[in-house]
Amino acid sequence: MASHVSNPYLALVLFLGLLFSSKSFASVAKMGQFIKAKNYNAVVREFRNDPRKKLLLNDSRAVMYVAIASENLGAYKQAYYFYLRLLFLKYGNYYRMIQKKLDAGDFIESEKLPNALKVQYWKIYTSIGKHILTLEKLNANAQKDVEILKKFSVILTEFAFREDLIEKLDSSVDKHITELKLKKNEFVWRLYADIISWQREVTISSSLSSAELVLTNQGICAGGSFSFENHYRSYFLDACFAYGTGSISSVSGINYEQGGVPVMGLKFAPGMSFFVSEDKAEIGFKVPFFYNIQELENPDTSVYIIDNGSDLSYLLSLYSRWPVKNFFFHTEFSKFLDQDTIMWSFGVGMKL
Amino acid sequence: MKKLLLLILLTLSFKVFSYPHYIGHGYPSCFNCHFNPFGGGTLNDYGRAVGATAMAADHLYPSSWDNEKVAYHSGFLFRPPKQKYLRNQINYRGFTLIRNPGSSETEKTQWITMQLDGRAVLKFGDRDQYIMSGSISYTPRPSSPTPGVKDESDIRSREYYLGYRPTPSFGIYAGLMDKVFGIRVVEHIAYSRMLPQVTQNDQTHGVAFHYLNHGWEGGLHLFLGNLNQEEDLQMKGASLLLEKTIGEIHRVGASVMRSENEYLTLTAVSGQARVSLKDGSSVQAELGQVMKQSTNGLVDTTSRYALIQTYLKPVRGLYLLTNIEYLKNDTQSDEYTMRWGPALQYLPIQRTEFRVDLYNTRNFNPKTSVKDTWLLMFQTHIWL
């Protein structure tokens, strides 16, 4: 001892060591009291505010307290890191030995391992599992977490430790990951060609009388849609170009009849839909804007006026789609908002 | 008394329609749920249980009821059968029909009872290979009487037959039955049922052969016409239906039929497909052509029809469907008709069905245009 003290440098190191350790012990003791009082926020605060965090990270009690506090606060990823740190601190040799055996594919004699070690692995496994269950999005970090979980699940299964509970947590995580995958949004393009038909009420009038005409159009509407969708619902924009012919006749009064009148139009529709089956059969609504040009023959412009309303009309549609692999059949049944007339369409298409 | 009751039940019968769209629930064959392998008629025990546990909604049951308990109460009069020989059913179907709804000038509303009937099936053998099925119903006479039937009564039977299945895959049925042709959809006003004359009053006496294995299902029907009609009107002939199972859950098939009486020869062909989208959603389609030749040459026409029927099941017990129908009465003509019908079918609890159908009918003529016509139907269907 005398020789130690005689070395001034060593004496300084010993002094500083004693100083720091005594401070650390004070901090750790406080953490212990906070844990007993279930004041978990205070544990984490104490750890964060301690200027010698690096030293505390080598104190297994401090690490354990922060891990427990983090777990109870629901900060499972943080708890995972601290439990993992605790494993290295307390069971570093075991960890390396187990890792070697796993890498070599050797059998692990789990009955020879201390139960506390298995509990330590269990804590790590459940922390990362619980963390995954709190995730709301699936990203690259989440994928890494799932890999970590699987790794510890394998180790604990090798230990034959709490296998029923492992199966339960694994299954919950798998279910949650599947759910996140299903909720994942993607952009989807589709192309389609429809048979389309619509009817409009037209008025013909003269200075003496007026009469109602009915105009029935039919044709093809070819276009596409762009949607932002996940497994459950879709928001989309849809547009198609319509080309066809129509015939028009008077319902009563003035006798008027014309057939084969060409018509062109553009239908643009925002909408939303829900997927209702495993194969993504879909039902939803659209609010189409329909712009069409159709020149109706006026028998005598000096006497008659034909009023076929605005070229732009608005509709409300009930929409449904049945996919078979990348192809689909879809239908749309729409009511014009300015008249009691109907537009319908059905057709086939493909997902790009 | 029991014998009398049995006798009454044996003479009782009803006509219930089949739901071929249940292919979306994984049932490509009608034989899974019906005693009649071609669909319609009495449900078997399995069909009753499936109807209660998979088709109808479950939100009206006490929370303690699981599907097993629901199925337990799916038997006749809510009890499981105590013997294996007799199965009964009582059925009511009626609807409010509104023509041109919303039109102050032409709107017309009427209530129509389609059927109120009872039926019984007697079955014997270790595989129930021997069956006797019959139904009798109170059915108001149609507005246009059935041709050749004198003193048509409100009480009549649309189905009675004997059946024998020597093997599970092969059966013979003899009696009064629906003709074996096309997709037997519930909508009896469908062009696909009216044109080939296979709709609600077109049953015929005859013998039907049924074959079913994992890949194929088929039927051959040899018929003598409805023997209740005058002899010169009885349509005698034969029909053949073949369906192949694709990918275990879908069906494609074809039908052909030829029948004739002293005035008319009718030949019909059709192709059909039923696609399952799982979870109760499906699409079914039929495309057919009917040739009618009269002995006097006055009504010789070739007609064409198509049907696309789509089903979506947003939640258990609720189906949203669309009927898209095409009719060309004369293939030589430029005129044709399209009928578009969105509909909602709701089965709130087992044995109860409500349905709303809206039909928009549009005629296409290259030279003229007429206003669409509309039908709105509120249908109630209850069975015990």
Chai-1 contact restraints between the chains, C-beta under 6 A:
chainA,res_idxA,chainB,res_idxB,connection_type,confidence,min_distance_angstrom,max_distance_angstrom,comment,restraint_id
A,Q199,B,D372,contact,1.0,0.0,6.0,A-B,restraint_1
A,V214,B,S369,contact,1.0,0.0,6.0,A-B,restraint_2
A,V214,B,K371,contact,1.0,0.0,6.0,A-B,restraint_3
A,T216,B,S369,contact,1.0,0.0,6.0,A-B,restraint_4
A,S247,B,K367,contact,1.0,0.0,6.0,A-B,restraint_5
A,S247,B,T368,contact,1.0,0.0,6.0,A-B,restraint_6
A,S247,B,S369,contact,1.0,0.0,6.0,A-B,restraint_7
A,I248,B,S369,contact,1.0,0.0,6.0,A-B,restraint_8
A,S249,B,T368,contact,1.0,0.0,6.0,A-B,restraint_9
A,S249,B,S369,contact,1.0,0.0,6.0,A-B,restraint_10
A,E257,B,T368,contact,1.0,0.0,6.0,A-B,restraint_11
A,G259,B,P366,contact,1.0,0.0,6.0,A-B,restraint_12
A,G259,B,K367,contact,1.0,0.0,6.0,A-B,restraint_13
A,G260,B,P366,contact,1.0,0.0,6.0,A-B,restraint_14
A,V276,B,L312,contact,1.0,0.0,6.0,A-B,restraint_15
A,V276,B,P314,contact,1.0,0.0,6.0,A-B,restraint_16
A,S277,B,L277,contact,1.0,0.0,6.0,A-B,restraint_17
A,S277,B,K278,contact,1.0,0.0,6.0,A-B,restraint_18
A,S277,B,D279,contact,1.0,0.0,6.0,A-B,restraint_19
A,S277,B,S281,contact,1.0,0.0,6.0,A-B,restraint_20
A,E278,B,K278,contact,1.0,0.0,6.0,A-B,restraint_21
A,E278,B,D279,contact,1.0,0.0,6.0,A-B,restraint_22
A,D279,B,L277,contact,1.0,0.0,6.0,A-B,restraint_23
A,D279,B,K278,contact,1.0,0.0,6.0,A-B,restraint_24
A,A281,B,L277,contact,1.0,0.0,6.0,A-B,restraint_25
A,A281,B,S281,contact,1.0,0.0,6.0,A-B,restraint_26
A,A281,B,L312,contact,1.0,0.0,6.0,A-B,restraint_27
A,I283,B,L312,contact,1.0,0.0,6.0,A-B,restraint_28
A,S320,B,L312,contact,1.0,0.0,6.0,A-B,restraint_29
A,W322,B,L277,contact,1.0,0.0,6.0,A-B,restraint_30
A,W322,B,V283,contact,1.0,0.0,6.0,A-B,restraint_31
A,F329,B,V283,contact,1.0,0.0,6.0,A-B,restraint_32
A,T331,B,T322,contact,1.0,0.0,6.0,A-B,restraint_33
A,F333,B,P342,contact,1.0,0.0,6.0,A-B,restraint_34
A,I342,B,N360,contact,1.0,0.0,6.0,A-B,restraint_35
A,W344,B,W340,contact,1.0,0.0,6.0,A-B,restraint_36
A,F346,B,I324,contact,1.0,0.0,6.0,A-B,restraint_37
